[in-house]
Amino acid sequence: MNLQEIPFIIYAEETPNPGSLKFVANKLLIVSGATAEYQSANETKDAPIAQALFNFPFVKRVFISSNFISIAKIDAVEWEEIRDELRVFITDYLNKGNAVVNKLPQKEVAKDNTFQETVSVNTQHVAPKNDIENKIIEVLEQYIRPAVEQDGGLITFKELKDGIVTVQMRGSCSGCPSSTMTLKAGIEALLKRLLPNDVKEVVSEAL
């Protein structure tokens, strides 16, 4: 039996963010290493599964990575009321052969007041300008990203300026009450310990 013949199995997994739940599949949903996040139904024209999920009135945000979908809900409902409904829906949707993402989201990248070619919004860090930024990215890749992805989120390096490291946190990390603690007690503490002369603070920038 090849991989295409194996049916999708979906299970729900809690994340540190009580407003988000992670629906994990036994097979890849999109190409490994890519991600896609949708804040509203208006952004989902190239993502049929996200478009379908936004038909549920309680879905607030959809984040898709290699083999999982993180869904953020509105506060008016509890996961116990909707978890099984979403799990069954996603399972049926995938096993009918419906498309997940036809095209990754695009984002304009501005530099020196001019717009460059659009690039996919995925897992890519901003290209390092020097050895220090390269070391920061190495630390994020080796120590931070695996743990964040395990919780249904994503972290990418944005910039280093005057000792302040700016990162972007997506997926379950977005809006998570514990994300500030993760940022300060985890990421900032680690970077300051490994690069004490170069990192003073770590901050998160919203998308």
For each residue, the residues with C-beta under 8 A, 3 or more apart:
1: 5 6
2: 5 6
3: 6 27
4:
5: 1 2
6: 1 2 3 26 27
7: 95
8: 25 26 27 91 94 95
9: 25 26 91
10: 23 24 25 26 87 90 91 94
11: 23 24 87
12: 21 22 23 24 83 86 87
13: 21 22 23 24 68 152
14: 21 22
15: 20 21 22 70 151 152 153 172 176
16: 151 172 176 178 179 182
17: 20 72 151 152 172 173 175 176 177 178 179
18: 177
19: 60 72 73 75 175 176
20: 15 17 61 70 71 72 73 152 171 172 175 176
21: 12 13 14 15 70 71 73 79 83 86
22: 12 13 14 15 68 69 70 151 152 172
23: 10 11 12 13 68 69 70 71 86 87 90
24: 10 11 12 13 67 68
25: 8 9 10 28 29 67 68 69 90 94
26: 6 8 9 10 67
27: 3 6 8 67
28: 25 31 32 66 67
29: 25 49 64 65 66 67 68 69 94 100 101
30: 34 35 36 64 65 66 100 101 104
31: 28 34 66
32: 28 66
33: 66 122 123
34: 30 31 65 66 104 120 122 123
35: 30 63 64 65 121 122 123 154 170 171
36: 30 47 50 63 64 101 104 105 121 122
37: 61 62 63 64 105 121 170 171 174 207
38: 41 43 44 47 50 54 61 62 63 105
39: 43 61
40: 43 44 54
41: 38 44 51 54 55
42:
43: 38 39 40 47 50 105
44: 38 40 41 47 48 50 51 54 62
45: 51
46: 101 102 103 104 105
47: 36 38 43 44 50 51 62 64 100 101 102 105
48: 44 51 52 98 99 100 101 102
49: 29 52 53 62 64 69 90 93 94 98 99 100 101
50: 36 38 43 44 47 53 54 62 64 101
51: 41 44 45 47 48 54 55
52: 48 49 55 89 93 98
53: 49 50 56 59 62 69 71 86 89 90
54: 38 40 41 44 50 51 59 62
55: 41 51 52
56: 53 59 82 85 86 89
57: 74
58: 73 74 76 77 82
59: 53 54 56 62 71 72 73 74
60: 19 72 73 74
61: 20 37 38 39 71 72 174 175
62: 37 38 44 47 49 50 53 54 59 69 70 71 72
63: 35 36 37 38 69 70 71 72 152 153 154 170 171 172 174
64: 29 30 35 36 37 47 49 50 68 69 70 100 101
65: 29 30 34 35 68 69 70 149 152 154 171
66: 28 29 30 31 32 33 34
67: 24 25 26 27 28 29
68: 13 22 23 24 25 29 64 65 152
69: 22 23 25 29 49 53 62 63 64 65 90
70: 15 20 21 22 23 62 63 64 65 152 153 171 172
71: 20 21 23 53 59 61 62 63 86
72: 17 19 20 59 60 61 62 63 172 174 175
73: 19 20 21 58 59 60 77 79 82
74: 57 58 59 60 77
75: 19
76: 58
77: 58 73 74 81 82
78: 81 82
79: 21 73 82 83
80: 83
81: 77 78
82: 56 58 73 77 78 79 85 86
83: 12 21 79 80 86 87
84: 87 88
85: 56 82 88 89
86: 12 21 23 53 56 71 82 83 89 90
87: 10 11 12 23 83 84 90 91
88: 84 85 91 92
89: 52 53 56 85 86 92 93
90: 10 23 25 49 53 69 86 87 93 94
91: 8 9 10 87 88 94 95
92: 88 89 95 96
93: 49 52 89 90 96 98
94: 8 10 25 29 49 90 91 97 98 100
95: 7 8 91 92
96: 92 93
97: 94
98: 48 49 52 93 94
99: 48 49 102
100: 29 30 47 48 49 64 94
101: 29 30 36 46 47 48 49 50 64 104
102: 46 47 48 99
103: 46 106
104: 30 34 36 46 101 120 121 122
105: 36 37 38 43 46 47 120 121
106: 103 118 119 120 121
107: 118 119 120 121
108: 115 116 118
109: 115 116 117 118 119
110: 113 114 115 116
111: 114 116
112:
113: 110
114: 110 111
115: 108 109 110
116: 108 109 110 111 119
117: 109
118: 106 107 108 109
119: 106 107 109 116 124
120: 34 104 105 106 107 124
121: 35 36 37 104 105 106 107
122: 33 34 35 36 104
123: 33 34 35 154 156
124: 119 120 156
125: 128 137 140 156 157
126: 156 157 158 159
127:
128: 125 131 133 134 136 137 157
129: 133
130: 133 134
131: 128 134 135
132: 135 136 160 195 198
133: 128 129 130 136 137 157 160
134: 128 130 131 137 138
135: 131 132 138 139 194 195 198
136: 128 132 133 139 140 157 160 165 191 195 199
137: 125 128 133 134 140 141 157
138: 134 135 141 142
139: 135 136 142 143 144 190 191 194 195
140: 125 136 137 143 144 145 155 156 157 167 187
141: 137 138 144 145
142: 138 139
143: 139 140 146 147 190
144: 139 140 141 147 148 155 186 187 190
145: 140 141 148 149 154 155
146: 143 149 150
147: 143 144 150 151
148: 144 145 151 153 154 155 169 173 182
149: 65 145 146 152 153 154
150: 146 147
151: 15 16 17 22 147 148 172 173
152: 13 15 17 20 22 63 65 68 70 149 171 172
153: 15 63 70 148 149 169 170 171 172 173 174 176
154: 35 63 65 123 145 148 149 169 170 171 173
155: 140 144 145 148 167 168 169 170 173 187
156: 123 124 125 126 140 167 168 170
157: 125 126 128 133 136 137 140 165 166 167
158: 126 166 167 168 205
159: 126 165 166
160: 132 133 136 163 164 165 166 198 199
161: 164 166
162: 200
163: 160 198 199 200 201
164: 160 161 200 201 202 203
165: 136 157 159 160 188 191 199 201 202 203
166: 157 158 159 160 161 202 203 204 205
167: 140 155 156 157 158 183 187 202 203 204 205
168: 155 156 158 204 205 206 207
169: 148 153 154 155 173 174 179 183 204
170: 35 37 63 153 154 155 156 173 174 207
171: 20 35 37 63 65 70 152 153 154 174
172: 15 16 17 20 22 63 70 72 151 152 153 176
173: 17 148 151 153 154 155 169 170 176 179 182
174: 37 61 63 72 153 169 170 171 179 206 207
175: 17 19 20 61 72 179
176: 15 16 17 19 20 153 172 173 179 182
177: 17 18 180
178: 16 17 181 182
179: 16 17 169 173 174 175 176 182 183 204
180: 177 183 184
181: 178 184 185 186
182: 16 148 173 176 178 179 185 186 187
183: 167 169 179 180 186 187 188 202 203 204
184: 180 181 187 188 189 202
185: 181 182 188 189
186: 144 181 182 183 189 190
187: 140 144 155 167 182 183 184 190 191 202
188: 165 183 184 185 191 192 199 201 202
189: 184 185 186 192 193
190: 139 143 144 186 187 193 194
191: 136 139 165 187 188 194 195 199 202
192: 188 189 195 196 199 200
193: 189 190 196
194: 135 139 190 191
195: 132 135 136 139 191 192 198 199
196: 192 193 199
197:
198: 132 135 160 163 195
199: 136 160 163 165 188 191 192 195 196 202
200: 162 163 164 192
201: 163 164 165 188
202: 164 165 166 167 183 184 187 188 191 199
203: 164 165 166 167 183
204: 166 167 168 169 179 183
205: 158 166 167 168
206: 168 174
207: 37 168 170 174
